[in-house]
Amino acid sequence: MRSSLRRSAEFTRKTIVRQAVILMVTIKDISERCGVSRATVSKALNGHTDIGAETTAQIRRVAKEMGYLPNATARTLKLGRSHNIGVLFVDKTACGLRHEYFSSILDSLKVEAERRGYDITFISKDIGEFSMDYYEHAKYRNCDGVVIASVDFSDPAVLKLIASEIPTVSLDFVYDNRTSVLSDNIGGISALVHYIYEMGHRRIAFIHGEDTSVTQKRLISFHKTCASLGMRVPEYYVKPALYHDPKLSGLATRELLALSDRPTCILYPDDFSFIGGMNELERQGISIPDDMSVAGYDGILLSQVLRPRLTTYHQDAETMGCEAAAKLVELIEQPKTSLPQQIMVSGQLLKGDTIKNINE
């Protein structure tokens, strides 16, 4: 009975393959049009390099003219891959993809994934009325791999996904024996502090985001750089806030302005949060940069259209997204030769008009 069931299942699988590979008919049509074998057409359409470039170009041109589209089901059955990448993005700032830093990362990730023949699917803990963890959702969507972009990295559901057989690449967080793509937060803060110091400032305050690995790196870099330059930073110069939250940054700015030895320059968690500080400074009649120097972080478009133009550090979100997609595809397609890596992506200091030169 079991043997009969196995034969039946195998027959069904082969039937599905034959039906799904209706593209074989299309391949036959293309081969007849081009005057080459079906094997040659298949190789050309799948990127094999053992046929001539001119032949490949001709076959692909004809395939496009004929409206050829590969069958996803057949490709999955044949290759054992769905060519579908999951993206884990949990919105902690209630602004969704309007957050320019993350939207830039995800946009470049999508472009690079599609260039390599992959689609992307967002995964979560809910599908309609049903609840499942991230691993179960990734399996349900048949994801070949997952990019972990923004989430509580200590969430047990995330750790379950990381520990599974599914290849993963994390952004701005390092897991043991897993590939990560990291923005150079240490270098970014160091570059800002050095520039502010060169402009003559010695009393520099720092309003930082919530307690994350990114924040910890920025805080360490801030204190270490200040110490290396011989600057003492009073504890009350370092204020907690949240990323992408102008209101809290505005309140922290108010506290700093109330100090008898208030700073001459304030660093903000990000460019968007700086808006809260800008509003508070304006409310108190304090001019930027004549009365107070300021700097942001991220280098989003907003920072460069404000007047005065905000001094900030531009994170290379485009490269981060591209690297994340490339490394994940490598892990998917070459699992036996791909080693876990930590890819550090440097950004760029953008010198605006909000840091006054007090050396003069």
C-alpha positions in Angstrom: 0.0 0.0 0.0 2.8 2.4 1.0 4.8 1.5 -2.1 1.7 2.2 -4.2 1.3 5.6 -2.5 4.9 6.5 -3.0 4.7 5.6 -6.7 1.5 7.6 -7.0 3.1 10.6 -5.2 6.1 10.4 -7.5 3.9 10.2 -10.6 2.0 13.2 -9.3 5.2 15.2 -8.7 6.5 14.4 -12.2 3.1 15.3 -13.7 3.2 18.6 -11.9 6.7 19.3 -13.1 5.6 18.4 -16.7 2.6 20.6 -16.4 4.4 23.4 -14.7 7.2 23.3 -17.2 4.7 24.3 -19.8 7.5 26.7 -20.4 9.1 23.6 -22.2 6.6 24.3 -24.9 7.7 27.9 -24.9 11.3 26.8 -24.9 10.5 24.6 -27.9 8.9 27.5 -29.7 11.9 29.7 -28.9 14.3 26.9 -30.1 12.5 26.6 -33.4 12.5 30.3 -33.9 16.2 30.6 -33.2 17.2 27.4 -34.9 19.0 26.0 -31.8 18.4 23.2 -29.4 16.0 23.4 -26.4 19.0 22.8 -24.2 20.8 25.8 -25.6 17.6 27.9 -25.0 17.4 26.7 -21.4 21.0 27.5 -20.8 20.7 31.0 -22.3 17.6 31.8 -20.2 19.2 30.5 -17.0 22.5 32.4 -17.4 24.9 29.6 -18.2 28.2 30.7 -19.6 29.1 27.8 -21.8 27.3 29.3 -24.8 28.3 32.3 -26.8 27.3 35.8 -25.7 25.8 36.5 -29.2 23.7 33.4 -29.1 22.5 34.2 -25.5 21.6 37.7 -26.5 19.6 36.5 -29.6 17.7 33.9 -27.6 16.8 36.3 -24.9 15.7 38.9 -27.4 13.5 36.4 -29.1 12.1 35.1 -25.8 11.2 38.7 -24.9 9.5 39.3 -28.3 7.5 36.1 -27.8 6.4 37.2 -24.3 8.1 34.3 -22.6 7.8 34.2 -18.8 9.4 31.4 -16.7 7.0 29.4 -14.6 7.8 29.9 -10.9 6.3 26.6 -9.8 8.5 24.7 -12.2 11.6 26.6 -11.3 11.0 25.9 -7.6 10.5 22.2 -8.2 13.6 22.0 -10.5 16.0 24.1 -8.4 14.7 23.5 -4.9 14.4 27.3 -4.4 11.5 29.7 -4.5 13.6 32.7 -5.4 11.7 34.5 -2.6 13.5 36.5 0.1 11.7 37.4 3.3 12.2 40.8 4.9 11.6 41.2 8.7 10.8 44.8 9.3 8.9 45.7 12.5 8.1 49.4 12.6 9.1 50.8 16.0 8.7 54.4 15.1 5.1 54.3 13.8 6.2 55.9 10.6 6.5 52.8 8.4 8.4 53.1 5.2 8.3 56.9 5.5 11.5 56.5 7.6 13.9 57.6 4.9 16.9 55.6 6.3 15.0 52.3 6.3 13.1 53.0 3.1 16.4 53.6 1.3 17.8 50.3 2.6 14.7 48.4 1.6 14.5 50.0 -1.8 18.1 49.2 -2.7 17.6 45.7 -1.3 14.6 45.2 -3.5 16.4 46.4 -6.6 19.5 44.2 -6.0 17.3 41.1 -5.2 15.3 41.6 -8.4 18.4 42.0 -10.4 19.5 38.6 -9.1 16.1 37.0 -9.9 14.5 37.2 -6.4 11.3 38.7 -5.1 10.9 40.0 -1.6 8.1 39.3 0.9 7.5 41.0 4.2 7.1 38.6 7.1 5.4 39.1 10.4 3.6 37.3 13.2 0.2 37.6 11.7 -1.5 36.4 8.5 -5.1 37.5 8.5 -6.7 35.9 11.5 -3.8 33.5 12.1 -0.8 34.0 14.3 2.6 32.4 13.8 6.2 33.2 14.6 8.7 34.6 12.1 10.2 31.2 11.4 6.8 29.7 10.6 5.8 32.6 8.4 9.1 32.4 6.5 8.4 28.7 5.9 4.8 29.4 5.0 6.0 31.9 2.4 8.6 29.4 1.3 11.4 32.0 1.7 14.9 30.9 0.6 16.4 33.4 3.1 15.5 36.4 5.3 16.9 39.8 5.8 16.4 41.0 9.4 16.1 44.8 9.0 14.4 46.3 12.0 13.1 44.4 15.0 13.7 43.6 18.7 16.8 41.5 18.0 16.5 39.8 21.4 12.9 38.6 20.7 12.7 34.8 21.2 10.8 34.6 17.8 13.8 36.3 16.1 16.3 34.1 17.9 14.3 31.0 16.7 14.6 32.2 13.1 18.3 32.9 13.5 18.9 29.4 14.9 17.0 27.8 12.1 18.2 26.3 8.8 17.0 29.4 6.9 19.9 31.7 5.8 19.7 35.1 7.3 21.5 38.5 7.1 20.9 41.1 9.8 21.2 44.8 9.5 23.1 46.8 12.3 23.2 43.8 14.6 25.6 40.9 15.0 24.6 37.4 15.8 27.2 34.6 16.3 28.1 32.8 13.2 25.7 34.8 11.0 26.3 37.4 8.4 25.6 41.1 9.2 25.7 44.3 7.3 26.6 47.2 9.6 26.6 51.0 9.3 29.8 52.5 10.7 28.2 54.2 13.7 31.5 54.4 15.6 33.2 56.1 12.7 30.2 58.4 12.1 30.1 59.8 15.6 33.8 60.1 15.7 33.8 62.1 12.5 31.2 64.5 13.8 32.9 65.1 17.1 36.3 65.6 15.5 34.8 68.2 13.1 32.9 70.0 15.9 36.2 70.0 17.9 38.1 71.5 15.0 35.5 74.3 14.9 36.6 75.2 18.4 33.8 73.6 20.5 34.7 72.0 23.8 31.2 71.7 25.5 29.4 69.2 23.3 26.1 67.6 24.4 24.6 64.4 23.0 20.9 63.5 22.8 20.8 59.8 21.9 18.2 57.3 20.9 16.7 54.3 22.8 19.0 51.6 24.2 20.0 49.5 21.2 23.3 48.1 19.9 23.5 51.1 17.6 23.0 53.5 20.5 25.6 51.7 22.6 28.2 52.0 19.8 27.4 55.7 19.3 27.7 56.5 23.0 31.0 54.6 23.3 32.3 56.4 20.3 31.2 59.8 21.6 32.8 59.3 25.0 36.0 57.7 23.6 36.5 60.5 21.0 35.9 63.2 23.5 38.4 61.7 25.9 41.0 61.3 23.1 40.6 65.0 22.4 41.0 65.9 26.1 37.3 66.9 26.6 35.4 66.2 29.8 31.8 65.4 29.2 29.5 66.0 32.2 26.9 63.3 32.7 24.1 65.9 32.3 25.3 66.7 28.8 24.2 63.2 27.7 20.4 63.0 27.4 18.2 60.0 26.5 15.4 60.3 23.9 14.1 58.1 21.1 15.0 57.8 17.4 12.7 59.6 15.0 10.9 61.5 17.9 11.1 65.3 17.6 9.1 65.8 20.7 11.5 64.1 23.1 14.5 65.7 21.5 12.8 69.0 22.0 12.3 68.3 25.7 15.9 67.2 26.0 17.0 70.4 24.3 15.0 72.5 26.8 16.8 70.8 29.6 20.2 71.5 28.1 19.4 75.1 27.5 18.4 75.5 31.2 21.9 74.6 32.4 24.1 77.4 33.8 27.0 75.9 31.8 25.0 74.9 28.8 26.8 73.4 25.8 27.9 75.3 22.7 26.9 72.4 20.4 24.2 69.7 20.6 24.3 66.3 18.7 20.9 64.9 17.9 19.8 61.2 17.5 18.9 61.7 13.9 18.0 64.4 11.4 14.3 64.1 11.9 14.5 64.3 15.7 16.5 67.5 15.3 13.3 69.2 14.2 12.1 69.1 17.8 15.4 70.7 18.9 15.1 73.3 16.2 11.6 74.3 17.3 12.7 74.6 20.9 15.7 76.8 20.0 13.4 79.0 17.9 10.9 79.2 20.7 13.6 80.5 23.0 14.9 83.0 20.4 18.2 81.1 20.1 19.8 81.4 16.6 21.5 78.5 14.8 24.5 78.6 14.6 25.2 82.0 16.1 23.9 81.2 19.5 23.9 77.4 19.4 25.6 74.9 17.0 23.8 71.6 16.2 24.4 68.4 14.2 22.2 65.5 13.2 22.7 62.0 12.0 21.5 59.9 8.9 22.0 62.5 6.2 18.4 62.3 4.9 17.2 64.7 2.2 15.5 66.9 4.8 18.8 67.8 6.4 20.0 69.3 3.1 17.0 71.4 2.4 16.7 73.0 5.8 18.1 76.5 6.2 20.6 76.7 7.6 21.7 73.4 6.0 22.2 70.8 8.8 25.6 69.4 9.5 25.1 65.6 9.7 26.6 62.2 9.0 25.1 60.4 5.9 24.6 56.7 6.4 25.0 54.9 3.1 21.7 53.1 3.2 21.8 52.2 -0.5 25.0 50.3 -0.2 23.7 48.5 3.0 20.6 47.3 1.2 22.5 46.2 -1.8 25.1 44.3 0.3 22.4 42.6 2.3 20.7 41.3 -0.8 24.0 40.2 -2.4 25.2 38.4 0.7 21.9 36.6 1.3 21.7 35.4 -2.3 25.3 34.1 -1.9 24.3 32.2 1.3 21.3 30.8 -0.5 23.0 29.7 -3.7 26.5 28.8 -2.4 25.8 27.4 1.1 28.9 25.2 1.2 31.4 28.0 0.4 29.9 31.0 2.0 31.3 32.1 5.3 29.6 34.3 7.9 30.8 37.9 7.5 30.4 41.3 9.1 30.3 43.9 6.3 31.0 47.4 7.6 29.6 50.2 5.4 31.1 53.7 5.9 29.2 56.9 5.5 30.1 60.5 4.8 30.3 63.6 7.0 28.2 66.4 5.5 29.4 69.8 6.6 26.4 72.1 6.6 26.0 75.5 8.1 24.9 74.7 11.6 28.4 74.5 13.3 29.8 77.9 14.2 33.5 78.3 14.0 34.3 79.7 17.4 38.1 79.7 16.8 37.8 83.0 15.0 
